[in-house]
Amino acid sequence: MGPYILRRVIAMVPTWLIIIFAVVALLRLIPGSTVDLLLQDQGSGGVQSGRAKLDREAVEKRLGLDQPIPVQYVQYVAGVAHGDFGKSLWTQIPATTTIAQRAPVTIQVAIIAFVAAFLLSIPIGVISAVRQDRPADYILRSVSIAGISIPNFAIGTALIMFPQMWWGWGITFGWVSFTQDPILHMKMLIPPAIVLGVQLSAGTARLMRTQMLEVLQQDYIRTARAKGLHETRVIMKHAMKNAMIPVITVFGSQVAGLLGGSVISETIFGLPGLGTLLVDSINQRDYPLVQGIVVITSIVLMLMNLLVDVSYGWLDPRIRLS
């Protein structure tokens, strides 16, 4: 197990370098320049004079943006290797500090969404497969299809409008830390967690149903039943563990989609998380912040994929990691 994990971690390095190069290059190719935005903010925008040109060159040199993209890439990789993700071009605050301040919000919402989706989708998929072509199966499949079909922004809008219209209960916007008011803090986290978790749980439930139907047709399931084992034991011990291997794979890969989903949910509910930080940083062309968010997210995703692969050996003893 140890050598396998070590090889996987080493293999992540080339992928990580490619991701950094892609984000560094693509950010520089986005129309518009952070230097222009900085000069406009200082009141120099639109001034076509020698002084404005000198100011622009001075700002580019100070920010290191006068260098070719390959040079900027090498400098950034060298900095990241030493734990330096750069400073915000606007606030001059280290990118890691800003990301660390915003990350807990996104992490809390993601954990709630993931746990709720997992605890909800697995039983739904199992029940739907065991009750195949019965009323419970039709109802659960219909709910799953609806969850997949409805966009995140529509779910978020519905959570804001309908409770207010029907029961006079409105969602509180903004942010309150757990230490200030634990109950209000959880109330603020639950709606965006629902937005993130609906499609995840619906898709996982359908996949779980498909895998359970396939596993229930296997010979070892028929053998377990022929030996007189209780049906609950057959389902829980023999069928579920094997059916969950592809489910865990898909579930782990959904970490990448959390950032995109958090952009929508945090914007709708006004949460100060990584999603809103990413949008603001892109609009301001704040390269170090965007690069830091993407790089850290990619590292988390690769580690999650490694954890998923390691979990195969626990779910199916026939799988040996080597």
Residue pairs with C-beta under 8 A, 6 or more apart in sequence:
1 310
1 313
1 321
4 321
4 322
5 306
5 310
8 306
8 309
9 306
12 299
12 302
12 306
15 298
15 302
16 295
16 298
16 299
16 302
17 77
19 294
19 295
19 298
20 73
20 76
20 77
20 80
20 291
20 295
21 73
23 290
23 291
23 294
23 295
24 69
24 72
24 73
24 76
24 287
24 291
25 69
25 73
27 285
27 287
27 290
27 291
28 69
28 72
28 287
30 282
30 285
32 285
33 285
34 63
34 65
34 89
34 284
34 285
34 286
34 287
35 56
35 59
35 60
35 63
35 65
36 45
36 56
37 284
37 285
38 59
38 89
38 90
39 45
39 52
39 55
39 56
39 59
40 46
44 52
44 55
57 66
59 65
60 66
63 89
64 72
64 75
65 72
67 75
76 86
76 291
79 85
79 86
80 295
83 96
84 94
85 94
85 95
85 96
85 99
85 288
85 291
85 292
85 295
86 94
86 95
86 287
86 288
86 291
86 292
87 93
87 94
87 95
87 288
88 94
88 95
88 98
88 286
88 288
88 289
89 284
89 285
89 286
89 287
89 288
90 284
90 286
91 98
95 288
95 289
95 291
95 292
96 292
98 277
98 289
99 274
99 277
99 289
99 292
99 293
99 296
102 272
102 273
102 274
102 276
102 277
103 273
103 274
105 175
105 266
105 271
105 272
105 273
105 274
106 258
106 259
106 262
106 266
106 273
106 274
106 275
108 189
109 189
109 192
109 193
109 196
109 262
109 265
109 266
109 271
109 273
110 193
110 196
110 255
110 258
110 262
112 189
112 190
112 193
112 197
113 193
113 194
113 196
113 197
113 200
113 258
114 197
114 200
114 251
114 254
116 193
116 194
116 197
116 201
117 197
117 200
117 201
117 204
118 201
118 204
118 251
120 197
120 201
120 205
121 200
121 201
121 202
121 204
121 205
121 208
122 204
122 205
122 208
122 240
122 244
122 247
124 140
124 143
124 144
124 201
124 205
124 208
124 209
125 204
125 205
125 206
125 207
125 208
125 209
125 211
125 212
125 247
126 208
126 209
126 212
126 235
126 240
127 136
127 137
127 140
128 136
128 137
128 140
128 141
128 144
128 205
128 209
129 137
129 208
129 209
129 210
129 212
129 213
129 216
130 212
130 216
130 235
131 137
132 213
140 205
140 209
141 206
141 209
143 202
144 202
144 203
144 205
144 206
144 209
145 202
145 206
146 202
147 198
147 199
147 201
147 202
147 203
147 205
148 199
148 202
148 203
148 206
150 198
150 199
152 195
152 196
152 198
152 199
152 261
152 264
152 265
153 264
153 268
155 194
155 195
155 198
156 191
156 192
156 195
156 264
156 265
156 268
156 269
157 268
159 171
159 191
159 194
159 195
160 170
160 171
160 191
160 268
163 169
163 170
163 171
164 170
164 171
171 187
171 191
171 269
172 184
172 187
172 188
173 269
173 270
174 188
174 270
175 188
175 270
175 271
175 272
176 184
176 185
176 188
177 185
178 185
188 269
188 271
191 265
191 269
192 262
192 265
192 266
192 268
192 269
192 271
195 261
195 264
195 265
195 268
196 258
196 261
196 262
196 265
200 251
200 254
200 257
203 250
204 247
204 250
204 251
207 246
207 247
207 250
208 243
208 244
208 247
211 243
211 244
211 245
211 246
211 247
212 239
212 240
212 243
214 243
215 221
215 239
215 242
215 243
216 239
218 242
220 238
221 234
221 238
221 239
224 233
224 234
224 238
225 231
225 234
229 238
241 315
241 316
242 315
242 316
244 315
245 312
245 315
245 316
248 308
248 311
248 312
248 315
249 308
251 308
252 304
252 305
252 307
252 308
253 301
253 304
253 305
253 308
255 300
255 301
255 304
256 297
256 301
259 274
259 275
259 278
259 293
259 297
261 275
262 273
262 274
262 275
263 275
263 276
263 278
263 279
264 275
265 271
265 275
266 272
266 273
266 274
266 275
266 276
267 275
267 276
267 279
274 293
274 297
277 289
277 293
278 289
278 290
278 293
280 286
281 289
281 290
281 293
282 290
309 321
310 321
312 319
312 321
313 319
313 320
313 321
